[in-house]
Amino acid sequence: EEVSVVGFEAPKSPEASYNSAFPGHEDEARDPPLVPPHLQHTLLSFPASKDASGSIPAPQNVILNHLYIENRDSPQPVVALGLTHRFRSKFVTVVLYKPIQRRGS
C-alpha cells in the first residue's frame, strides 16, 4: 500500500508524452544547424606559436566543456580534437590527435 500526503501527490503523466513518432527521412536530409558565432573562437583556431612563452588569451566561458574539431581547408592524415575546461583559476586544454581512416583505403 502506497502512503501519500494529501496535496503532495505527483500528477499522472499523460500517455501521449510517451509515444513520440520516429524521425522521418526528411529530418535526415536537412543540414545541421549553424554553429553560433561565439563558439567558433576556440583554442584550436589560434595559430601555433614558435615561442614557448607565447600566451594565448583566456577562453570565453561559452566554449568551456565543449568538444571541438580542428577546421582545415585541405585534407590531412590526422585530425585534432580539443576540450577546454576550468580548474580553479586555470584553464586546461586537452588536444587529441587522431589518424583519419579514409573510406575505400
N, C-alpha and C positions, 0 to 999 in steps of 0.2 A: 504494500500500500504506500502510495506516494504522499508525503507530507507537504502541504503548501500553506503559505500565509496569505490571507485574503488581501487582495490589492497588489500582490507581487508575483502573480502568475505570468509566465512567459507567454506572449501571444503565439498562436499557432502559425506556422509558415504556410503560405498559400501553395497549393500543389503546382500552380503554374510557374513558380520560381525554380522548379527543379527539372523542367522539360525544355531546355534550350535547344533550338534547332542546330544541326550541324552546319558549319560554314559551307557555302556553295562554291562552285568553280569560279564565279565572278569575283569572289573575295581573293582568290589566289592570283587572278590576272592583274589586280591593281598593283601599282608601285607602292613601296613602303613610304610612310610619311617622311617629309623633310626633317632633317636634324635642326633643332633650334640653333640660332647663330652663336649663342654663348657656349654651346657645347663643342664648338669647332676649334676652340683655343686650348688645346691640350699640350702637355709637355712633349708629346711625340711630334708635334708640329713645329717645335723650335729647332733652328739649325744647330748642328753639332758644333761644339766649341773645342778648338785645339788647346786652349788654355785650361789647365786643370782647375785653376782658381776662378774661372768664369762662372758667375752665378746666373741662374735663371729666375725670373720673377715668381713670387708665390702664386700658386694656383688659385683660381676662383673657387669659392665654396661649391658652386653648382657642378664642377667637374669631379669632385671627390667621390670615391667609391663607385666609379663607372669604369667599365672595361672598354678600352679604345683599341682600334686597329690603325696602323700607320697607313696613310694615304700615299700612294706612289703613282707617278704618271706612267712609268714603264714597268712591265712585269719583272719581278726579281725572284730568285730562288728561295728567299726567306721572307717571312712577314713578322713584323714586330707588334706585339700586344702589350698594352700598358695599363697599369692601375695605380692611381694615386690615392693615398689615404692620409689622414692626420693622426699623429701620435703626440699627444700633449701639444706643445707649441711647434713641433717639427712636422714637415711633410715628407712622406716616404713614397717613392715611386718604384714600382717593380716592373721591369721590362722583360718579356719573354720573347725570344727569337725562335720561330718555328719554321722548319722547312715546309715548302708548299709542294704538295703532290699534284702534279698536273694530270688531268683526265687523259687517258689514252697513252700514257707513257710509263 
